């Protein structure tokens, strides 16, 4: 597995790519492949979060929060119409940061799951 294997992840940005390469620097090729397989199944695409945030402006608000496993915030967004659409707009602007924080946490979880 080459360093370019992480590039195949949809919507990956430079910061995430560099972080993943550093995280898996000392791993064997087999362990990197196992990590990539598990991480790919748990990772969220930033574009999906953006689309769900925009859906909140027209339909049910908070879908993006449910996708990011923020269930309580998702319920609050749903009940308050995304804090009267202000929270939904803020989420649409900050979708990359929210997704990056979720994906970083999931990468660390994958490392712990695989026991590396």
N, C-alpha and C positions, 0 to 999 in steps of 0.2 A: 504494500500500500504506500503510495507516495503522499507527499504533502498536499498534492492537488486533490486528494480524495475528499477533503472537506469542502472544496469548491463546489462539489456537486450538490451540496445542500441548498434547497431553494431559498433565495433571499438573503444568503449569508453576506455579511459585511466584513470589511477588513479587520475591524477590532475583534469580532468574534472569531474569525479565521486565525488570527495571530494568537489569540487566547487559547484556542483549541490545540494549536500546534505546540504551544508551550506546555499545556496540560498533559499532552501525550508524548512529550519529547523522549522520555526514557522507556517507553513501552516497546515491546516486540511488535513485529508486523501483525502477528495473530491477535495480540491484545488490542492493537489499534483498530483492527477490523471489527473485533467484538464490541469495542467501545462505540465505533461509528454506527454499527447496526442498532445498538440499544439507544444511543443518543438520537439517531434519526427518527426513531419511532416515538420519542417523547418530545422532541423539539417542535416549536411552533414557528410558522412562517410569518414574518412581519406583515406581509401583504394581506394575509388572512385576518390578522388583528385589525388592520386599517379598514378593510371591507366591513368587518363586524361592527366597528365603531361607527362607520357611516350609516350602516343599517339602523343603528340606534337613533339616528335623526329622523328616520321615516317610520320605523316600526318599533319593535321591543328594544328598549335601551338595556344595556348591561351585558349583552351577549359576549362582548370581548372580555369582560371580567370573568364570566363563567369559563371561557376557554383558557384563561390564565390561572385557573383554580382559585380565584378570589370570590368564593361563593357568597359570602356576606355582602361584599361590595356589589356583586351582581344583583342580589335581591334588592339592595337599597337603590341602585340605579333603576331597576325595573319599577319599583314602587313610586319613585320620585321623578320618573321620566328623565333619568340621567341628570339629576339635580337641575331640572328645568332646562335641559339640553346643554348647559354650560359644562358640566362634567364630561359629557359625551364629546363635545368639541375639543376640550382639553385632551381627552384620550386620543382623539383622532390626530392631534398635533404631536403628541408624545408617544405614538404607537411603537416607534423603534426602540425607545428607551424601555418601555414596559416589556416588550418582547425580549430584549437583550437581558434584562434582569431575570425573567422567567427562564430563558434558555441557559443562562449561566448557572442558576440553581439546579436545573435539570442535569447539566453536565457533571456537576459535583455529585449529584445523586447517582448518576450512572457509574461514576468512578467507585463510589461506596458500594453500590450493588454488585459490581464485578470484582470487588476486593483488590483493586490495584493499589 
